[in-house]
Amino acid sequence: MAQWAQMKQLIPYLPTQALNELYPNSFPMDVRCYLANWIEEQRWEDFDLEKVEQEPQALSLLDQITSYLLSLAQQNPNVVERMRLQHISRSMSMMRSQPLKLVLTVRDVLRKERDLLSRTIPPHFPPSPAQDPISVGPSTRDVDLLVLKVLEIQNCRQQIHQLQEELNWERQNYESIQGETYLESCQSRLISRIKAWRWEQHQATIGHPFDDNLSPMQTWCEQLLGVNGKLRQEVMLAGEPIPELQDRLGLLLQTLIQSSLVVDKQPPQVIKTQSKFSTTVRYLLGEKVAPGKPVLLKAQIITEAQARNLGQLGSVPSENVGELINNTAILEHNTSSKSTCATFRNMSIKKIKRADRKGSESVTEEKFALYFTTEISITGCDIPYRIQMISVPVVVIVHGSQDNNALATIIWDCAFSEPDRIPFVVPERVPWKQMCMTLNSKFMSEVGTQRCLDNYNQHFLAQKIFDKPDIAGDYSNMLVSWAQFSKEVLPGRPFTFWQWFDGVIELTKKHLKSYWSDGLIFGFIGKQHLHLILKDRPNGTFLLRFSDSEIGGITIAYVAPSENGGQKIQNIQPSTKRDLEIRSLGDRIRDIDFITHVYPDLPKNDVFRKYYTGKSVHPPTRDVTHRHGNQWRTNLVKAFSSSVTTLHS
């Protein structure tokens, strides 16, 4: 550092032109000052421009310089100096393609410094004591020193002006970078919200709550597009180009444009060939679409394997696996709703190509999707963008008899898939607790009731699917397989668990909704438990339960006298959908004289009176239906709890 210590004494007396020639832009005096000690320790004289093999060593020195400068910048409390050092570091990094040239520049600077120091007499020595400065007039040397001082002041003013300009540029650059960071964070939250909306839409199939309002997200998309445009404009107006920032803003723009396409109205998830259906795709940046040629969206059907290959934009499904009729639609803007949508009307699948199936896999387990794509131009953007989106999984059937099994595939997919899964991966087994929630949600949403399946109903369902007759068992931690849910028939029955459960849903939805909502149907209960709770009740006591031997049936279990003077539990032939279309459940109960009291002990005519049609068997004297209905539900729970306690004891 001894050489730089001498140079610091000499520099104030050097003309500005001499300083500019000594320290070029590629190696400014700031670097010489801040890294003086380290610079003078390096072996710069060993380098030669002709020795290409020295480039790695030269590059290493350049990297050390830029690293030291960035470290000094981070430690410097002065914002002007900090930004100045950052700017110099970036500028020197641009010489990585010519590291030898920079190394030789440093070598030459050090040589010129040594030459200046060898030829210059230090200008700050005091005058000789023999001279009387007062008596002697101003010498030429004094004038020279004065001129140098003025030049130094001018140079300082110019440096201050230059630093102020660089500070303004750095502030603008810094604000642009900060703006890009905030934009990226906000856009990331938006895209996460769009994904969550799609997931909630998918879950709505099994009855989960779903808000389909897209207007807030559309406003969010439009605002972010505007912010991106303003930031890109600010970067263009900056004194120097910032390629890295421009690229990041461009990538954010592309991601936003390509993430704003959503399937607003999904197609039916079980589609029968030759049957017509519709679906609607919405573009959240529709108001920003460049005017001119209409935007045409195209739909095609793709397989699960093709859906997996869509991970990277640009991979278009090459093989056509199905013939889709009416598969194009124009993107149209609705001024009243401020939405821009393409509605595919009267679509149909004319034919479908199946994949090779494995083992016992059936056609109703094969999942497809609708793939929507178009090319779109946005106002203010130079190039068009290709955008794409796929629908939720669909199962294609050719006959109505396949509908139930196809729906099972969809239920399992909606209930047990992960939000960011690979299309359309689902687990093979799920916890019974999770299955219970799904069955309850599906039952309530399909029937349209607020009354859920209580713990006793869910317990019997577990007995049914696991083939466990013990009513005291705990099934909460057991795993249910896809085969148990939909492929394997129940013991002693010709149908699967899902076929049986779905039959109950259909029957309740069409004929028993009010009875169920009023709490008049006990629901799912096994015969072992049935005998336990009815065994001590008077003759004629009855309850309503879903049949476990027939799909879509409800039966009346009642206490009857036995031949030996005791009691026995009887079950009336289940009433199916067809039976209830002929005569309602209420009238059937009224017609049976030997059932008199609803379990535990309420007169049937008081409880079911409002469900009777035509002429009443016993004309009412007062309206007691609502009061007795509530009392019956309360007593039922108490009696059931008592029976379970008795069983466990």
HELIX and SHEET records of a PDB file:
HELIX    1   1 ALA A    2  LEU A   10  1                                   9    
HELIX    2   2 ILE A   11  TYR A   13  5                                   3    
HELIX    3   3 THR A   16  LEU A   22  1                                   7    
HELIX    4   4 MET A   29  TYR A   34  1                                   6    
HELIX    5   5 ALA A   36  GLU A   41  1                                   6    
HELIX    6   6 TRP A   44  ASP A   46  5                                   3    
HELIX    7   7 VAL A   52  GLN A   54  5                                   3    
HELIX    8   8 GLU A   55  GLN A   75  1                                  21    
HELIX    9   9 VAL A   79  SER A   93  1                                  15    
HELIX   10  10 PRO A   99  ARG A  119  1                                  21    
HELIX   11  11 THR A  140  GLN A  203  1                                  64    
HELIX   12  12 ALA A  204  ILE A  206  5                                   3    
HELIX   13  13 SER A  215  LEU A  237  1                                  23    
HELIX   14  14 PRO A  243  SER A  259  1                                  17    
HELIX   15  15 GLY A  286  LYS A  288  5                                   3    
HELIX   16  16 GLU A  304  ARG A  308  1                                   5    
HELIX   17  17 ASN A  309  GLY A  311  5                                   3    
HELIX   18  18 VAL A  363  GLU A  365  5                                   3    
HELIX   19  19 GLY A  400  GLN A  402  5                                   3    
HELIX   20  20 ASP A  403  PHE A  416  1                                  14    
HELIX   21  21 TRP A  432  VAL A  447  1                                  16    
HELIX   22  22 ASN A  455  PHE A  466  1                                  12    
HELIX   23  23 TRP A  482  TRP A  482  1                                   1    
HELIX   24  24 ALA A  483  LYS A  487  3                                   5    
HELIX   25  25 PHE A  497  LEU A  507  1                                  11    
HELIX   26  26 THR A  508  LEU A  512  3                                   5    
HELIX   27  27 LYS A  513  SER A  517  1                                   5    
HELIX   28  28 LYS A  527  LEU A  534  1                                   8    
HELIX   29  29 LYS A  577  ILE A  582  1                                   6    
HELIX   30  30 LEU A  585  ASP A  591  1                                   7    
HELIX   31  31 LYS A  604  PHE A  608  1                                   5    
HELIX   32  32 ARG A  609  TYR A  611  5                                   3    
HELIX   33  33 THR A  625  HIS A  648  1                                  24    
SHEET    1   A 4 LEU A 261  LYS A 265  0                                        
SHEET    2   A 4 PHE A 277  TYR A 283 -1                                        
SHEET    3   A 4 SER A 339  ILE A 352 -1                                        
SHEET    4   A 4 GLY A 322  ILE A 325 -1                                        
SHEET    1   B 4 LEU A 261  LYS A 265  0                                        
SHEET    2   B 4 PHE A 277  TYR A 283 -1                                        
SHEET    3   B 4 SER A 339  ILE A 352 -1                                        
SHEET    4   B 4 GLU A 332  ASN A 334 -1                                        
SHEET    1   C 2 VAL A 270  LYS A 272  0                                        
SHEET    2   C 2 VAL A 395  ILE A 397  1                                        
SHEET    1   D 4 THR A 328  ILE A 330  0                                        
SHEET    2   D 4 LEU A 296  THR A 303 -1                                        
SHEET    3   D 4 PHE A 368  ILE A 376 -1                                        
SHEET    4   D 4 TYR A 385  ILE A 390 -1                                        
SHEET    1   E 2 ARG A 429  PRO A 431  0                                        
SHEET    2   E 2 LEU A 479  SER A 481 -1                                        
SHEET    1   F 5 GLN A 567  ASN A 571  0                                        
SHEET    2   F 5 GLY A 553  PRO A 561 -1                                        
SHEET    3   F 5 THR A 541  PHE A 546 -1                                        
SHEET    4   F 5 HIS A 597  VAL A 598  1                                        
SHEET    5   F 5 LEU A 602  PRO A 603 -1                                        
SHEET    1   G 3 GLN A 567  ASN A 571  0                                        
SHEET    2   G 3 GLY A 553  PRO A 561 -1                                        
SHEET    3   G 3 SER A 575  THR A 576 -1                                        
END                                                                             
